[in-house]
Amino acid sequence: MGIFLRMCAIFLGIFAVFQFIPTYEKINPEIDSFLEIKAPKNVMQIFKRSCYDCHSNETRWPWYSDVAPMSWIVRRDVVNGRRALNFSEWENYDEEKKKELKKQIYRSVAFAMPIPQYLWTHPEAKLSDDDKLIIRKWASGGSGYMHYEVR
Ligand code: HEC
């Protein structure tokens, strides 16, 4: 067997073994519309388009979320994303937490979110300058500028 075929066989073997490595479950917990965040329509449109796949219980799972090693990354992002901020369970947060999350949302849209590797496969999720302004106005309660202590 040539070196090329041998390499292919090794890669295929590794790829096959990957498929049996356990990872996070792929679940969309039940939706309770009472708990979902209530924001103006233009804000909700942006959240749903650009954030909901990782920050809600309405994840649209892509086909590669079933194929290791991509599935490990996708599922981990959803688990950690929901843990950090879940728009589907917003009303479970107390006022203090909501305020803190709004600050984080305000900050995150600068460039951290949506996370860059998500944008490779979801270019439509990229935030325009207008989108960022809309989110920041909402998060800051109208002024588009937010004071917060630098930590
Ligand atoms: C591909 C998945 C994904 C998308 C899409 C995404 N996020 Fe995140 N987000 C994450 C993950 C994962 C974390 C947790 C990061 C960590 O644990 O350090 C996170 C954390 C956050 C946090 C918590 C604070 C922080 O910066 O760590 C905020 C706020 C946030 N995201 C806002 C948003 C907003 C707003 C959008 C849409 C414009 C969005 N995210 C889109 C995956 C995503």
Backbone and ligand atoms as CSV (ligand in chain L), in Angstrom:
chain,resi,resn,atom,element,x,y,z
A,1,MET,N,N,0.842,-1.196,0.000
A,1,MET,CA,C,0.000,0.000,0.000
A,1,MET,C,C,0.881,1.252,0.000
A,2,GLY,N,N,0.552,2.214,-0.830
A,2,GLY,CA,C,1.332,3.452,-0.885
A,2,GLY,C,C,1.163,4.251,0.399
A,3,ILE,N,N,2.082,5.171,0.573
A,3,ILE,CA,C,2.046,5.979,1.800
A,3,ILE,C,C,0.759,6.802,1.867
A,4,PHE,N,N,0.295,7.276,0.688
A,4,PHE,CA,C,-0.913,8.113,0.675
A,4,PHE,C,C,-2.138,7.326,1.148
A,5,LEU,N,N,-2.275,6.119,0.584
A,5,LEU,CA,C,-3.424,5.293,0.980
A,5,LEU,C,C,-3.352,4.924,2.449
A,6,ARG,N,N,-2.121,4.657,2.884
A,6,ARG,CA,C,-1.957,4.285,4.280
A,6,ARG,C,C,-2.375,5.451,5.199
A,7,MET,N,N,-1.977,6.666,4.808
A,7,MET,CA,C,-2.362,7.848,5.592
A,7,MET,C,C,-3.887,8.007,5.616
A,8,CYS,N,N,-4.491,7.816,4.444
A,8,CYS,CA,C,-5.955,7.937,4.368
A,8,CYS,C,C,-6.621,6.942,5.306
A,9,ALA,N,N,-6.116,5.735,5.290
A,9,ALA,CA,C,-6.700,4.691,6.133
A,9,ALA,C,C,-6.573,5.063,7.605
A,10,ILE,N,N,-5.415,5.606,7.969
A,10,ILE,CA,C,-5.209,5.994,9.371
A,10,ILE,C,C,-6.179,7.111,9.758
A,11,PHE,N,N,-6.312,8.110,8.878
A,11,PHE,CA,C,-7.232,9.212,9.185
A,11,PHE,C,C,-8.670,8.721,9.302
A,12,LEU,N,N,-9.049,7.861,8.377
A,12,LEU,CA,C,-10.417,7.329,8.434
A,12,LEU,C,C,-10.648,6.566,9.729
A,13,GLY,N,N,-9.622,5.817,10.123
A,13,GLY,CA,C,-9.727,5.046,11.359
A,13,GLY,C,C,-9.906,5.955,12.565
A,14,ILE,N,N,-9.101,6.996,12.617
A,14,ILE,CA,C,-9.199,7.941,13.737
A,14,ILE,C,C,-10.571,8.610,13.731
A,15,PHE,N,N,-10.994,9.023,12.540
A,15,PHE,CA,C,-12.290,9.678,12.384
A,15,PHE,C,C,-13.420,8.759,12.878
A,16,ALA,N,N,-13.309,7.492,12.517
A,16,ALA,CA,C,-14.342,6.530,12.929
A,16,ALA,C,C,-14.359,6.377,14.447
A,17,VAL,N,N,-13.178,6.296,15.037
A,17,VAL,CA,C,-13.102,6.144,16.500
A,17,VAL,C,C,-13.683,7.380,17.201
A,18,PHE,N,N,-13.427,8.574,16.626
A,18,PHE,CA,C,-13.974,9.822,17.199
A,18,PHE,C,C,-15.477,9.716,17.418
A,19,GLN,N,N,-16.149,9.051,16.460
A,19,GLN,CA,C,-17.612,9.028,16.505
A,19,GLN,C,C,-18.152,8.341,17.756
A,20,PHE,N,N,-17.304,7.535,18.385
A,20,PHE,CA,C,-17.779,6.800,19.561
A,20,PHE,C,C,-17.418,7.474,20.877
A,21,ILE,N,N,-16.715,8.598,20.788
A,21,ILE,CA,C,-16.348,9.301,22.018
A,21,ILE,C,C,-17.553,10.095,22.507
A,22,PRO,N,N,-17.974,9.854,23.740
A,22,PRO,CA,C,-19.181,10.522,24.235
A,22,PRO,C,C,-18.988,12.026,24.357
A,23,THR,N,N,-20.055,12.765,24.109
A,23,THR,CA,C,-20.002,14.213,24.270
A,23,THR,C,C,-21.322,14.670,24.875
A,24,TYR,N,N,-21.520,15.977,24.953
A,24,TYR,CA,C,-22.762,16.478,25.517
A,24,TYR,C,C,-23.952,15.986,24.717
A,25,GLU,N,N,-25.069,15.822,25.411
A,25,GLU,CA,C,-26.312,15.467,24.736
A,25,GLU,C,C,-26.803,16.666,23.934
A,26,LYS,N,N,-27.523,16.371,22.883
A,26,LYS,CA,C,-28.075,17.437,22.052
A,26,LYS,C,C,-29.531,17.602,22.439
A,27,ILE,N,N,-29.819,18.574,23.283
A,27,ILE,CA,C,-31.213,18.723,23.728
A,27,ILE,C,C,-31.679,20.168,23.602
A,28,ASN,N,N,-32.950,20.331,23.279
A,28,ASN,CA,C,-33.602,21.629,23.374
A,28,ASN,C,C,-34.649,21.514,24.475
A,29,PRO,N,N,-34.328,22.028,25.679
A,29,PRO,CA,C,-35.311,21.950,26.759
A,29,PRO,C,C,-36.622,22.612,26.345
A,30,GLU,N,N,-37.696,22.195,26.968
A,30,GLU,CA,C,-39.013,22.718,26.605
A,30,GLU,C,C,-39.083,24.236,26.775
A,31,ILE,N,N,-39.841,24.874,25.887
A,31,ILE,CA,C,-39.962,26.338,25.910
A,31,ILE,C,C,-41.152,26.745,26.778
A,32,ASP,N,N,-40.928,27.733,27.636
A,32,ASP,CA,C,-42.025,28.343,28.377
A,32,ASP,C,C,-42.034,29.814,27.980
A,33,SER,N,N,-43.010,30.207,27.154
A,33,SER,CA,C,-42.962,31.559,26.571
A,33,SER,C,C,-43.028,32.629,27.648
A,34,PHE,N,N,-43.537,32.279,28.820
A,34,PHE,CA,C,-43.586,33.237,29.924
A,34,PHE,C,C,-42.173,33.614,30.373
A,35,LEU,N,N,-41.257,32.672,30.262
A,35,LEU,CA,C,-39.888,32.906,30.748
A,35,LEU,C,C,-38.998,33.579,29.708
A,36,GLU,N,N,-39.446,33.575,28.457
A,36,GLU,CA,C,-38.599,34.147,27.398
A,36,GLU,C,C,-38.445,35.658,27.568
A,37,ILE,N,N,-37.295,36.153,27.141
A,37,ILE,CA,C,-37.041,37.589,27.232
A,37,ILE,C,C,-38.067,38.349,26.388
A,38,LYS,N,N,-38.519,39.498,26.903
A,38,LYS,CA,C,-39.415,40.362,26.137
A,38,LYS,C,C,-38.656,41.635,25.793
A,39,ALA,N,N,-38.432,41.832,24.522
A,39,ALA,CA,C,-37.720,43.031,24.060
A,39,ALA,C,C,-38.407,43.496,22.787
A,40,PRO,N,N,-38.196,44.753,22.380
A,40,PRO,CA,C,-38.821,45.244,21.149
A,40,PRO,C,C,-38.485,44.335,19.965
A,41,LYS,N,N,-39.364,44.373,18.972
A,41,LYS,CA,C,-39.255,43.439,17.850
A,41,LYS,C,C,-37.897,43.499,17.147
A,42,ASN,N,N,-37.377,44.724,16.943
A,42,ASN,CA,C,-36.101,44.827,16.211
A,42,ASN,C,C,-34.943,44.231,17.011
A,43,VAL,N,N,-35.044,44.295,18.336
A,43,VAL,CA,C,-34.014,43.690,19.185
A,43,VAL,C,C,-34.145,42.163,19.135
A,44,MET,N,N,-35.380,41.705,19.256
A,44,MET,CA,C,-35.621,40.254,19.241
A,44,MET,C,C,-35.167,39.630,17.927
A,45,GLN,N,N,-35.399,40.356,16.825
A,45,GLN,CA,C,-34.986,39.818,15.519
A,45,GLN,C,C,-33.485,39.559,15.485
A,46,ILE,N,N,-32.724,40.476,16.065
A,46,ILE,CA,C,-31.266,40.311,16.065
A,46,ILE,C,C,-30.866,39.159,16.993
A,47,PHE,N,N,-31.448,39.123,18.176
A,47,PHE,CA,C,-31.127,38.035,19.100
A,47,PHE,C,C,-31.432,36.685,18.451
A,48,LYS,N,N,-32.605,36.599,17.823
A,48,LYS,CA,C,-33.008,35.311,17.247
A,48,LYS,C,C,-32.108,34.905,16.100
A,49,ARG,N,N,-31.711,35.872,15.304
A,49,ARG,CA,C,-30.864,35.562,14.155
A,49,ARG,C,C,-29.443,35.235,14.579
A,50,SER,N,N,-28.910,36.005,15.544
A,50,SER,CA,C,-27.461,35.949,15.799
A,50,SER,C,C,-27.066,35.292,17.119
A,51,CYS,N,N,-27.998,35.118,18.030
A,51,CYS,CA,C,-27.631,34.649,19.367
A,51,CYS,C,C,-28.370,33.380,19.800
A,52,TYR,N,N,-29.551,33.170,19.268
A,52,TYR,CA,C,-30.405,32.112,19.805
A,52,TYR,C,C,-29.831,30.707,19.660
A,53,ASP,N,N,-28.975,30.473,18.667
A,53,ASP,CA,C,-28.458,29.110,18.514
A,53,ASP,C,C,-27.663,28.661,19.740
A,54,CYS,N,N,-27.031,29.608,20.433
A,54,CYS,CA,C,-26.244,29.247,21.624
A,54,CYS,C,C,-26.844,29.775,22.917
A,55,HIS,N,N,-27.738,30.746,22.821
A,55,HIS,CA,C,-28.236,31.385,24.041
A,55,HIS,C,C,-29.741,31.237,24.193
A,56,SER,N,N,-30.288,30.117,23.776
A,56,SER,CA,C,-31.713,29.879,23.982
A,56,SER,C,C,-31.934,28.367,23.990
A,57,ASN,N,N,-33.176,27.984,24.227
A,57,ASN,CA,C,-33.520,26.561,24.149
A,57,ASN,C,C,-34.078,26.213,22.771
A,58,GLU,N,N,-33.886,27.131,21.809
A,58,GLU,CA,C,-34.375,26.903,20.441
A,58,GLU,C,C,-33.228,26.762,19.457
A,59,THR,N,N,-32.196,26.067,19.860
A,59,THR,CA,C,-31.025,25.873,19.004
A,59,THR,C,C,-31.414,25.169,17.706
A,60,ARG,N,N,-30.952,25.740,16.587
A,60,ARG,CA,C,-31.107,25.040,15.297
A,60,ARG,C,C,-29.818,24.247,15.093
A,61,TRP,N,N,-29.881,22.974,15.348
A,61,TRP,CA,C,-28.673,22.152,15.298
A,61,TRP,C,C,-28.281,21.865,13.855
A,62,PRO,N,N,-27.051,22.207,13.465
A,62,PRO,CA,C,-26.611,21.891,12.100
A,62,PRO,C,C,-26.273,20.400,11.985
A,63,TRP,N,N,-26.189,19.892,10.748
A,63,TRP,CA,C,-25.933,18.464,10.569
A,63,TRP,C,C,-24.618,18.041,11.216
A,64,TYR,N,N,-23.619,18.949,11.185
A,64,TYR,CA,C,-22.316,18.553,11.726
A,64,TYR,C,C,-22.310,18.523,13.253
A,65,SER,N,N,-23.444,18.881,13.877
A,65,SER,CA,C,-23.510,18.702,15.325
A,65,SER,C,C,-23.649,17.223,15.671
A,66,ASP,N,N,-23.740,16.375,14.629
A,66,ASP,CA,C,-23.763,14.920,14.836
A,66,ASP,C,C,-22.470,14.257,14.398
A,67,VAL,N,N,-21.516,15.050,13.904
A,67,VAL,CA,C,-20.289,14.475,13.370
A,67,VAL,C,C,-19.075,14.972,14.159
A,68,ALA,N,N,-18.444,14.050,14.898
A,68,ALA,CA,C,-17.217,14.409,15.609
A,68,ALA,C,C,-16.116,14.666,14.575
A,69,PRO,N,N,-15.192,15.574,14.792
A,69,PRO,CA,C,-15.005,16.378,16.019
A,69,PRO,C,C,-15.805,17.693,16.054
A,70,MET,N,N,-16.525,18.043,14.960
A,70,MET,CA,C,-17.270,19.308,14.978
A,70,MET,C,C,-18.348,19.299,16.071
A,71,SER,N,N,-18.949,18.140,16.266
A,71,SER,CA,C,-20.034,18.039,17.251
A,71,SER,C,C,-19.551,18.429,18.647
A,72,TRP,N,N,-18.282,18.109,18.951
A,72,TRP,CA,C,-17.766,18.462,20.286
A,72,TRP,C,C,-17.775,19.961,20.480
A,73,ILE,N,N,-17.368,20.686,19.444
A,73,ILE,CA,C,-17.274,22.144,19.548
A,73,ILE,C,C,-18.667,22.758,19.618
A,74,VAL,N,N,-19.541,22.325,18.700
A,74,VAL,CA,C,-20.886,22.904,18.644
A,74,VAL,C,C,-21.629,22.668,19.962
A,75,ARG,N,N,-21.602,21.439,20.435
A,75,ARG,CA,C,-22.366,21.113,21.647
A,75,ARG,C,C,-21.797,21.803,22.872
A,76,ARG,N,N,-20.477,21.898,22.927
A,76,ARG,CA,C,-19.849,22.575,24.062
A,76,ARG,C,C,-20.229,24.061,24.061
A,77,ASP,N,N,-20.222,24.673,22.884
A,77,ASP,CA,C,-20.588,26.091,22.797
A,77,ASP,C,C,-22.024,26.308,23.256
A,78,VAL,N,N,-22.918,25.410,22.884
A,78,VAL,CA,C,-24.323,25.580,23.269
A,78,VAL,C,C,-24.475,25.409,24.786
A,79,VAL,N,N,-23.819,24.396,25.345
A,79,VAL,CA,C,-23.906,24.182,26.794
A,79,VAL,C,C,-23.361,25.403,27.544
A,80,ASN,N,N,-22.179,25.866,27.157
A,80,ASN,CA,C,-21.580,27.019,27.847
A,80,ASN,C,C,-22.322,28.306,27.554
A,81,GLY,N,N,-22.821,28.435,26.326
A,81,GLY,CA,C,-23.580,29.627,25.963
A,81,GLY,C,C,-24.857,29.728,26.782
A,82,ARG,N,N,-25.609,28.651,26.875
A,82,ARG,CA,C,-26.844,28.664,27.665
A,82,ARG,C,C,-26.543,28.926,29.139
A,83,ARG,N,N,-25.437,28.383,29.610
A,83,ARG,CA,C,-25.092,28.567,31.015
A,83,ARG,C,C,-24.790,30.046,31.299
A,84,ALA,N,N,-24.150,30.716,30.359
A,84,ALA,CA,C,-23.782,32.124,30.558
A,84,ALA,C,C,-24.996,33.039,30.409
A,85,LEU,N,N,-25.890,32.693,29.497
A,85,LEU,CA,C,-27.018,33.580,29.163
A,85,LEU,C,C,-28.042,32.770,28.380
A,86,ASN,N,N,-29.250,32.644,28.957
A,86,ASN,CA,C,-30.286,31.901,28.236
A,86,ASN,C,C,-31.521,32.783,28.067
A,87,PHE,N,N,-31.728,33.263,26.827
A,87,PHE,CA,C,-32.862,34.143,26.561
A,87,PHE,C,C,-34.201,33.430,26.774
A,88,SER,N,N,-34.209,32.127,26.653
A,88,SER,CA,C,-35.459,31.373,26.856
A,88,SER,C,C,-35.838,31.277,28.331
A,89,GLU,N,N,-34.875,31.562,29.207
A,89,GLU,CA,C,-35.148,31.449,30.650
A,89,GLU,C,C,-34.842,32.753,31.366
A,90,TRP,N,N,-34.939,33.841,30.644
A,90,TRP,CA,C,-34.566,35.173,31.136
A,90,TRP,C,C,-35.297,35.532,32.422
A,91,GLU,N,N,-36.596,35.215,32.485
A,91,GLU,CA,C,-37.392,35.626,33.646
A,91,GLU,C,C,-37.045,34.845,34.908
A,92,ASN,N,N,-36.184,33.841,34.777
A,92,ASN,CA,C,-35.696,33.162,35.981
A,92,ASN,C,C,-34.562,33.938,36.659
A,93,TYR,N,N,-33.999,34.926,35.937
A,93,TYR,CA,C,-32.933,35.727,36.539
A,93,TYR,C,C,-33.555,36.806,37.422
A,94,ASP,N,N,-32.909,37.129,38.536
A,94,ASP,CA,C,-33.417,38.252,39.342
A,94,ASP,C,C,-32.932,39.569,38.736
A,95,GLU,N,N,-33.440,40.680,39.262
A,95,GLU,CA,C,-33.166,41.989,38.656
A,95,GLU,C,C,-31.671,42.280,38.593
A,96,GLU,N,N,-30.982,41.918,39.647
A,96,GLU,CA,C,-29.534,42.134,39.713
A,96,GLU,C,C,-28.824,41.429,38.565
A,97,LYS,N,N,-29.203,40.166,38.361
A,97,LYS,CA,C,-28.581,39.346,37.315
A,97,LYS,C,C,-28.913,39.882,35.917
A,98,LYS,N,N,-30.159,40.312,35.746
A,98,LYS,CA,C,-30.546,40.862,34.441
A,98,LYS,C,C,-29.706,42.094,34.112
A,99,LYS,N,N,-29.508,42.937,35.127
A,99,LYS,CA,C,-28.714,44.142,34.931
A,99,LYS,C,C,-27.288,43.785,34.524
A,100,GLU,N,N,-26.735,42.818,35.229
A,100,GLU,CA,C,-25.373,42.375,34.937
A,100,GLU,C,C,-25.290,41.799,33.516
A,101,LEU,N,N,-26.284,41.005,33.150
A,101,LEU,CA,C,-26.273,40.401,31.814
A,101,LEU,C,C,-26.411,41.461,30.720
A,102,LYS,N,N,-27.236,42.471,30.994
A,102,LYS,CA,C,-27.365,43.540,29.995
A,102,LYS,C,C,-26.027,44.241,29.786
A,103,LYS,N,N,-25.300,44.455,30.867
A,103,LYS,CA,C,-23.967,45.036,30.738
A,103,LYS,C,C,-23.080,44.145,29.881
A,104,GLN,N,N,-23.153,42.854,30.158
A,104,GLN,CA,C,-22.307,41.915,29.403
A,104,GLN,C,C,-22.722,41.865,27.942
A,105,ILE,N,N,-24.029,41.932,27.694
A,105,ILE,CA,C,-24.505,41.939,26.306
A,105,ILE,C,C,-23.992,43.197,25.610
A,106,TYR,N,N,-24.121,44.322,26.300
A,106,TYR,CA,C,-23.641,45.599,25.764
A,106,TYR,C,C,-22.179,45.483,25.335
A,107,ARG,N,N,-21.395,44.888,26.215
A,107,ARG,CA,C,-19.969,44.746,25.940
A,107,ARG,C,C,-19.687,43.720,24.850
A,108,SER,N,N,-20.440,42.619,24.905
A,108,SER,CA,C,-20.103,41.473,24.055
A,108,SER,C,C,-20.287,41.767,22.562
A,109,VAL,N,N,-21.209,42.679,22.230
A,109,VAL,CA,C,-21.475,42.893,20.806
A,109,VAL,C,C,-20.355,43.665,20.106
A,110,ALA,N,N,-19.431,44.226,20.888
A,110,ALA,CA,C,-18.323,44.958,20.269
A,110,ALA,C,C,-17.564,44.057,19.299
A,111,PHE,N,N,-17.128,42.893,19.764
A,111,PHE,CA,C,-16.541,41.922,18.832
A,111,PHE,C,C,-16.553,40.486,19.320
A,112,ALA,N,N,-16.829,40.269,20.620
A,112,ALA,CA,C,-16.746,38.895,21.145
A,112,ALA,C,C,-17.878,38.011,20.633
A,113,MET,N,N,-19.053,38.599,20.420
A,113,MET,CA,C,-20.220,37.806,20.064
A,113,MET,C,C,-20.835,38.294,18.745
A,114,PRO,N,N,-21.418,37.394,17.952
A,114,PRO,CA,C,-21.340,35.942,18.075
A,114,PRO,C,C,-19.896,35.464,17.908
A,115,ILE,N,N,-19.551,34.350,18.525
A,115,ILE,CA,C,-18.157,33.932,18.486
A,115,ILE,C,C,-17.710,33.674,17.042
A,116,PRO,N,N,-16.475,34.086,16.735
A,116,PRO,CA,C,-15.991,34.114,15.340
A,116,PRO,C,C,-16.167,32.804,14.583
A,117,GLN,N,N,-15.883,31.665,15.187
A,117,GLN,CA,C,-15.967,30.445,14.368
A,117,GLN,C,C,-17.410,30.110,13.980
A,118,TYR,N,N,-18.378,30.661,14.739
A,118,TYR,CA,C,-19.784,30.491,14.370
A,118,TYR,C,C,-20.079,31.265,13.083
A,119,LEU,N,N,-19.419,32.418,12.945
A,119,LEU,CA,C,-19.672,33.257,11.772
A,119,LEU,C,C,-19.130,32.642,10.479
A,120,TRP,N,N,-18.154,31.722,10.586
A,120,TRP,CA,C,-17.666,31.053,9.377
A,120,TRP,C,C,-18.806,30.321,8.687
A,121,THR,N,N,-19.653,29.690,9.491
A,121,THR,CA,C,-20.738,28.896,8.924
A,121,THR,C,C,-22.077,29.627,8.947
A,122,HIS,N,N,-22.139,30.768,9.636
A,122,HIS,CA,C,-23.389,31.539,9.713
A,122,HIS,C,C,-23.105,33.016,9.428
A,123,PRO,N,N,-22.667,33.328,8.206
A,123,PRO,CA,C,-22.304,34.730,7.918
A,123,PRO,C,C,-23.469,35.697,8.144
A,124,GLU,N,N,-24.692,35.215,8.004
A,124,GLU,CA,C,-25.860,36.089,8.178
A,124,GLU,C,C,-26.018,36.543,9.639
A,125,ALA,N,N,-25.292,35.881,10.552
A,125,ALA,CA,C,-25.417,36.235,11.971
A,125,ALA,C,C,-24.527,37.409,12.367
A,126,LYS,N,N,-23.648,37.789,11.478
A,126,LYS,CA,C,-22.737,38.903,11.783
A,126,LYS,C,C,-23.524,40.177,12.091
A,127,LEU,N,N,-23.133,40.879,13.135
A,127,LEU,CA,C,-23.846,42.087,13.524
A,127,LEU,C,C,-23.344,43.284,12.716
A,128,SER,N,N,-24.285,44.014,12.136
A,128,SER,CA,C,-23.905,45.262,11.456
A,128,SER,C,C,-23.763,46.347,12.521
A,129,ASP,N,N,-23.233,47.493,12.122
A,129,ASP,CA,C,-23.113,48.601,13.077
A,129,ASP,C,C,-24.494,49.014,13.597
A,130,ASP,N,N,-25.498,48.967,12.717
A,130,ASP,CA,C,-26.861,49.288,13.151
A,130,ASP,C,C,-27.365,48.286,14.181
A,131,ASP,N,N,-27.105,46.992,13.915
A,131,ASP,CA,C,-27.525,45.953,14.865
A,131,ASP,C,C,-26.921,46.226,16.244
A,132,LYS,N,N,-25.622,46.548,16.237
A,132,LYS,CA,C,-24.931,46.788,17.511
A,132,LYS,C,C,-25.542,47.962,18.251
A,133,LEU,N,N,-25.874,49.003,17.505
A,133,LEU,CA,C,-26.469,50.185,18.112
A,133,LEU,C,C,-27.840,49.853,18.702
A,134,ILE,N,N,-28.622,49.081,17.964
A,134,ILE,CA,C,-29.958,48.697,18.440
A,134,ILE,C,C,-29.842,47.912,19.746
A,135,ILE,N,N,-28.908,46.968,19.777
A,135,ILE,CA,C,-28.725,46.155,20.986
A,135,ILE,C,C,-28.219,47.026,22.139
A,136,ARG,N,N,-27.276,47.895,21.840
A,136,ARG,CA,C,-26.697,48.727,22.901
A,136,ARG,C,C,-27.721,49.709,23.462
A,137,LYS,N,N,-28.568,50.242,22.593
A,137,LYS,CA,C,-29.612,51.149,23.085
A,137,LYS,C,C,-30.544,50.403,24.022
A,138,TRP,N,N,-30.920,49.194,23.609
A,138,TRP,CA,C,-31.801,48.401,24.454
A,138,TRP,C,C,-31.116,48.063,25.781
A,139,ALA,N,N,-29.869,47.600,25.705
A,139,ALA,CA,C,-29.173,47.133,26.905
A,139,ALA,C,C,-28.911,48.269,27.888
A,140,SER,N,N,-28.759,49.489,27.363
A,140,SER,CA,C,-28.440,50.606,28.247
A,140,SER,C,C,-29.688,51.378,28.651
A,141,GLY,N,N,-30.838,50.896,28.199
A,141,GLY,CA,C,-32.083,51.551,28.586
A,141,GLY,C,C,-32.353,52.820,27.797
A,142,GLY,N,N,-31.778,52.950,26.616
A,142,GLY,CA,C,-32.191,54.032,25.727
A,142,GLY,C,C,-31.086,54.959,25.253
A,143,SER,N,N,-30.060,55.182,26.068
A,143,SER,CA,C,-29.081,56.209,25.693
A,143,SER,C,C,-28.062,55.695,24.676
A,144,GLY,N,N,-27.884,54.376,24.628
A,144,GLY,CA,C,-26.862,53.840,23.742
A,144,GLY,C,C,-25.486,53.935,24.356
A,145,TYR,N,N,-25.437,54.400,25.595
A,145,TYR,CA,C,-24.150,54.458,26.273
A,145,TYR,C,C,-24.324,53.957,27.695
A,146,MET,N,N,-23.411,53.133,28.128
A,146,MET,CA,C,-23.584,52.523,29.434
A,146,MET,C,C,-22.360,52.752,30.313
A,147,HIS,N,N,-22.627,53.174,31.535
A,147,HIS,CA,C,-21.528,53.286,32.500
A,147,HIS,C,C,-21.360,51.961,33.217
A,148,TYR,N,N,-20.162,51.516,33.313
A,148,TYR,CA,C,-19.945,50.369,34.188
A,148,TYR,C,C,-18.529,50.416,34.721
A,149,GLU,N,N,-18.391,49.815,35.879
A,149,GLU,CA,C,-17.071,49.798,36.498
A,149,GLU,C,C,-16.187,48.855,35.707
A,150,VAL,N,N,-14.986,49.276,35.431
A,150,VAL,CA,C,-14.036,48.396,34.735
A,150,VAL,C,C,-13.443,47.470,35.769
A,151,ARG,N,N,-13.510,46.179,35.469
A,151,ARG,CA,C,-12.959,45.216,36.415
A,151,ARG,C,C,-11.780,44.488,35.824
L,1,HEC,C1,C,-21.839,29.837,18.567
L,1,HEC,C2,C,-22.412,30.078,19.832
L,1,HEC,C3,C,-22.689,31.485,20.291
L,1,HEC,C4,C,-23.384,32.475,19.643
L,1,HEC,C5,C,-24.040,32.406,18.288
L,1,HEC,C6,C,-23.416,33.590,20.552
L,1,HEC,N1,N,-22.753,33.280,21.705
L,1,HEC,FE1,FE,-22.579,34.436,23.366
L,1,HEC,N2,N,-21.526,32.971,24.307
L,1,HEC,C7,C,-21.204,31.748,23.762
L,1,HEC,C8,C,-20.440,30.995,24.717
L,1,HEC,C9,C,-19.894,29.588,24.492
L,1,HEC,C10,C,-20.306,31.803,25.869
L,1,HEC,C11,C,-19.605,31.458,27.153
L,1,HEC,C12,C,-18.199,31.929,27.107
L,1,HEC,C13,C,-17.454,31.448,28.293
L,1,HEC,O1,O,-17.871,30.515,28.944
L,1,HEC,O2,O,-16.409,32.042,28.537
L,1,HEC,C14,C,-21.000,33.029,25.579
L,1,HEC,C15,C,-21.106,34.072,26.467
L,1,HEC,C16,C,-21.852,35.201,26.253
L,1,HEC,C17,C,-22.079,36.235,27.230
L,1,HEC,C18,C,-21.578,36.221,28.655
L,1,HEC,C19,C,-20.438,37.133,28.880
L,1,HEC,C20,C,-19.236,36.791,28.080
L,1,HEC,O3,O,-18.881,37.611,27.207
L,1,HEC,O4,O,-18.623,35.719,28.316
L,1,HEC,C21,C,-22.844,37.181,26.636
L,1,HEC,C22,C,-23.345,38.475,27.247
L,1,HEC,C23,C,-23.107,36.743,25.277
L,1,HEC,N3,N,-22.491,35.537,25.076
L,1,HEC,C24,C,-23.846,37.437,24.351
L,1,HEC,C25,C,-24.119,37.014,23.066
L,1,HEC,C26,C,-24.909,37.767,22.127
L,1,HEC,C27,C,-25.556,39.118,22.425
L,1,HEC,C28,C,-24.960,37.038,20.979
L,1,HEC,C29,C,-25.630,37.401,19.680
L,1,HEC,C30,C,-25.322,38.685,19.126
L,1,HEC,C31,C,-24.209,35.818,21.213
L,1,HEC,N4,N,-23.693,35.858,22.481
L,1,HEC,C32,C,-24.039,34.801,20.271
L,1,HEC,C33,C,-21.573,31.284,22.518
L,1,HEC,C34,C,-22.294,32.001,21.582
